[in-house]
Amino acid sequence: MADNDGFRNDWATKDFYKVLGVAKDASADDIKKAYRKLARANHPDSHPDDAAKHEKFKAVAEAYDVVGDKDKRAKYDEFRTLQSSGGFGGFPGGGQPGGFGGGFDINDLLRDRAGSGAGGFGDMFGDIFGGGGTRTRQARPRRGSDVDTTATIGFVEALDGVTISLRLTSDAACPTCQGTGGKPGTRPHICPECEGAGFVVASAGGGFSMNETCPACGGRQLVYDEACPTCHGSGRGTSARTIQARIPAGVKDGQRIRLKGKGAKGENGGPAGDLFVTVKVRPHRVFGRKDDNLTIDVPVSFDEAALGAEIKVPTLGGAPVTLKIPAGTPNGRTFRVRGKGAPRKDGSKGDLLATVEVHVPATLDATAREALEAYRAATAGTALRTNLFEAS
């Protein structure tokens, strides 16, 4: 058992008789006299600034609490005798761990001596050191599970950052039993399947083994006389809550953001899990995005592209900029406007990429048609498609 090691390494190394300065066979009166003498000599009220005497006073009080009580002293003496003889790990007589050979189990002995019939080491040591009640170990803290959710935000919100409300439903400790799995008011015991470890060793084949969560206690280390009527012993339930989550500026569509400690609550003092938010960004009517750059398609007329022009182009959240279109600009050419794009993590911004789309009018009035026909006559000798017919 994991708890037994703690007793061996702690209590078994403490000689309470030596602390009190008496022999092991000292009478109850001699022990009481030794305690009172040492308590008076080291009392914190008499030595408020002496840390050494404070510690001595604590040690004396601890020793007297055990050997000053008839029943505790008997169990303490028995424990020390077993420990010194190798009964807690020496395996005398060729027995198995925890036994004395021939199939004898030390837990059976301690169970009988403790008088409870269902506790082994825990019951005996609980009587000695825990004030006479059955000792049950505290379950280990367990980290809460991570939670995944999706949030949809606007295009501008993605660039500027936004705080949103998220309604979350996640796995949580059962509200009736607070995650123990036991019916409230029933008595917990160290799990007999894993002996309180929370896991069992399973064979993986080929001579290998691996640790698996104990199926009996679900890793909680303790089992109860009766299962919780709400969760039927699983210790789990669901939790619905609303939280405020900050989406950072510059987030991209499909990006997964981790919000530390915003997931499911932990158990037994364990930390909460994390919340992972996958962000969906609604498209903008005018602007697009490519990495840290914003994109925009800018319609220009045939004459602006052919003759050149200066045109106004909008920016997102700022004043328009003037874009100079050189004469002879082809359809699809992209112009870069520095610093008018999406924000970066370092505080700088990407660029605005403006792509020219030459507009062809669907209808022409008489004046425009006459002008274009004159242009066609003037450029009739230009062979635009000659290269298409050249032999390769």
N, C-alpha and C positions, 0 to 999 in steps of 0.2 A: 504494500500500500504506500502511496506517496506520502501520506501524513505520518506514517511510522518513522520515516527517515527524519522528519522534523523533530519528533520526540527523542530519537536516539541522539541526534546531533546537538540538541539543546538540553533537555532535562537530564538525560543520562550522564552528561558531563558535569552536572552541578551536584556537588556533595553538600547537601543541606546541613548535615551534622558538622562538617568542617566550618561552614559559614557561621554556625552558632557556637563553635568551639567546644562541642561536647562529643562524647563517644557514641558509637552507634547503639550501644545498649544502655544509654543514659535513661534515667527515669523521666516520667512526664514532668515531675516537679523540677528536676535539674534543667530540663529543656526550657521550662517557663522562666526560671530564674536567669538563665543565660540570655534569653531573649529580652527580658526587661532591662537587664544591665546594658546590653548592646544598644537597645532602642533609646534609652536615656542618653547614652554617650554620643549617639549619632543623630539625634532628632533634629530635623531642619529648623525648628523654632529656636533651638539653642545655637545653631550654627547657620544662620541665613545665607552666608556668603561662601560656605565651604562645600563645593560641588562634590568632592570626594566623600564627605560624610553623608551627603544626600544619597549618593549611590549605595553606600554601605547600608544606610537605613532601609532602602528599598530591598536590598538583597536579604537582610535579616528578616524583614517582614515576609518576604516570599518564602524563605526557609521555614519560618515558624508556622505559616499557613498550612504547610504540608506535614511536617513532622510533629507539629503541636496538636494535630488532630489524630485521634487514635486510628480511625478507619483509613484515612489518607496515608498515615505513616506505614500501616501494614502493607498497603498496596505499593507504596513507594519502595519499601524494603524488598518486596517480591520482585518488582520491576528491576531494581539494581542487581539483585541476585541473578535473575535471568540474563540480564545484559552482560554481566561480568563473566558468565559461564559460556557465552557465545550463542545463547538461545535466540538472539535477534539477528542472525546473519552468519554465524559461524558454522551452522548446519552440523553440529556434532552428531556422530553416529551414522554419518552417511545419509542423513535425511534430506528432504527437499527444503527449499527456501521457506523460512517461517516455521519449520518443524524440527523434531528431534530424532528423526529416523523412524522406520517401521510404520510410516503412515500417520504418525502423531502430529497434529496441527496445533501450533501454539495459540492460534486464535480460539480454538476450542477451550483451551485452558483459561485464557483470559476472559472468555465469554462466561464461563462458569464462575470464575472468581469475582467478576464484576457483578454478577447476579442478575443481569438483564436478559441474557439469553439471545441477544440480537445485535451485538455491537462490536465484539472483538476488541481490538486495540482502542477503537474510538470510545467505547463505553468505559473501559478501565481507566484510560488516561483522562477522560472527561470527569470521572469521579475524583481522581487525584487532583487535577489542576483546574477543573472548571467549576468548582463550587458544589459538586455533588450531582449535577445534572448530566444527562447523556450528551457527549460531545459530538457535534456534527460539523464537518468542515464547511466553510463557506465556498460556494461555487465560484469558479474563476470568472473574472470579468470577461464579457463577450462583446466584441465589436458589432455594432449594428450593420445590417446589410446595406449595400449600395442600392440606389434607386435611379432608374432611368425614366426620363420623360421627354416630351417634345413641346417646343414653344414656337409659335409663329409671330413674327414681328414685322413692322414696316421697313421699307428700304432706308428711309432717313433714320429711323431708330437704330438700325444696324450700324450706321455710320457714326452716329452721335453717342450711342450707348443708351440704355433704358433700364429702369427698374420695373419688373413685371410681377404680377401675382400668379402663383402656381398652386393649383389644387392637387394635392398629392394623396394617393392611397398606397400604402406600403405595408410590408410585413412588420409586425411589432409584437412586443410581449403581450400575452393575454391579459386583458384588464381585470379579470377575476382573480387569477393566481399570480399576477405580476411576473409571469414567465417561468415560474417554478415547475409548472405541470401538475402540482398537487392541489387537492381540495383545501381551501382555506381552513385553518385550524387543525389539519392533520399533521402527523409527525414525519419529518424527513429522516431518511437513513442514507448512509453511504451506499452507492449502487453496488450490489454484489457481483454484477456482471463484469464491471471494469475496475472494481475496488476503489472507486473514487477518482480514477485517472481521467475519465471522460472519453477515453478511446480504448479500443481493443486491438490486438495484433492479429492480423489475418494473413493466411498463406497466399502468396501470389504465384506459386508454382516455381519449379526450378530451384528450390532451396531458398527463395527470397520470401520476405514477409513485409507487410506494410501496416501502418496505423490507420484505423478507420474509426469514425465517430461511433461511440458505443450505441448499439440499437436499443438498449434498455432504458438509458437515461437521456439519450439524445445529446450527449456531450455535457450535460448540466452537472454531472458527478453525483447527484442526489436523486433518490426515488422517494415516493410518498406512499403512505398506507392506502390512500384513496386518490384516484385521478381527479383532476379538476373537471367539473361537469360542463364547463363552457368549451374548453379546448380539448377535452378528453385525453389529457396528459401530454399533449404536444408542447404546451407552453407558448404557443404562437397564436396570434390574432392579426387583425388588420387595423391600421391607423389612418384616418382621414384628417388632413390638416391643410391649411393655406399658409404659404410662406411668401416672403418678398425676396426675389432673386435679382441681382444686378447683372445685366448683360453688358459686357464691356464694349467700348467704342471700337468700331472696325471689324466686328464679327462677320464672318462669311456665311453664305447659305450652306447648310449642311454641316457646319462646324459643331463639334461636341465640346461643351464647356463643363469643367469639373468645379463644383461648389463644395469645398471641403466642410465636412461636419453637418451637411444639410440633408443627409440620408436618414435611414431608419435609426431610431434610438438604440443605444447599446443596452446590455443587461448587466446587472450586478456591478454597476459603476463603470462599465466599459464605454469606450467612445462611440459616438454616432458614426454611421457610415457616410459616404459621400453621395452627392446628387449629381448626376450627369444629365445635362440638358442639351439635346440636339436642336439646333436653331434652324428654323425655316424662315427665309426672308421673302416677303412678297415683292414681285417685280415693280419697278417704277414706270410711269407712263412715258418718260423721256430718256432717263439715264439707265445705263447698264453698268456692269462691273466686271473687270478683268484683273484679278489679283488685287493690288492696292491702287489700281487706276480706275477712274470712271470713264465710261464711253458714251458717246452721243453721235447720232447720225444727223448731219446738217444738210438740208436740201439747198442747192444753189441752182440758179438758172443757167441756161446754155450760154448766154452772153456774159454772165459773171465768170463762168469757168473759162470761156474763150478770151475775154478781154481783161480779166482780172478785176478784183473788187475788194473792198473792206466790209466785212459783215459782223453783226453782233451775234455772239454765241452765249447762251445762258450757262451759269455755273450753279451748283447745288448749294443753296443757302447763302449765296453771295451775289455781288453785282455782276452783270454781264461783262464779258471781255470782248475786245475787238480782234477779229481774226483776219489777217491779210491773205487773200487768195491771189496767187500770182497768175498772170495771163497764161492760158494754155494748161490749166490744172485739169488732169484727167479725173474721170469718175472713180471713186473708191480711194482716193488719196487721203491719208490720215495726217492730221496736224496735232502736235503735242503742246498743251498749255501746262506749264510747270506749276506744281503745288496746288492744283485745284481738284485733286482726287480724294481717295479715301484715307482716313487717318491710319498711321502706323503705330506700333507699340512704343517707339521711341519719341512719339509726339510730332513727327514730321508727317507730311502728306504725300500721297502719290500724285499722278498727273491726270489731266483731263485729255482724253484721246478723241478728237473730233474728226469724223470721217465724212468726206464730201460725197453727196449723192446728187448727181446732175439731174435736174428735173426736166422732163420732156412734156410739154403741154398737151393735153388731150384734144383741145380744140384751138383753132386760130381765127382771129378776126381777119378782115380783108387786108388791113394794113400790115399785120404781122406776116400773113401769107405772102404778100407781095415782096416784103423784105427778104423772107427766106428763099423765095424763088430767085431773087436777084443774087443771093449768096450762092445758091446752087449753080447758077450760070457762071458765076465768077470762079468757082472751084471745080468746074467740070473736068478739067484736065488732071485732077489728082486721082491717082489709082490707089485707093486704100486697101484693096484686097488682092493686089498683084501677088504677094508672097504666098497666098493660099494655094495658088495653082503652079507654083514652081515645083519641078521634079525634086524629090528628096534624094 
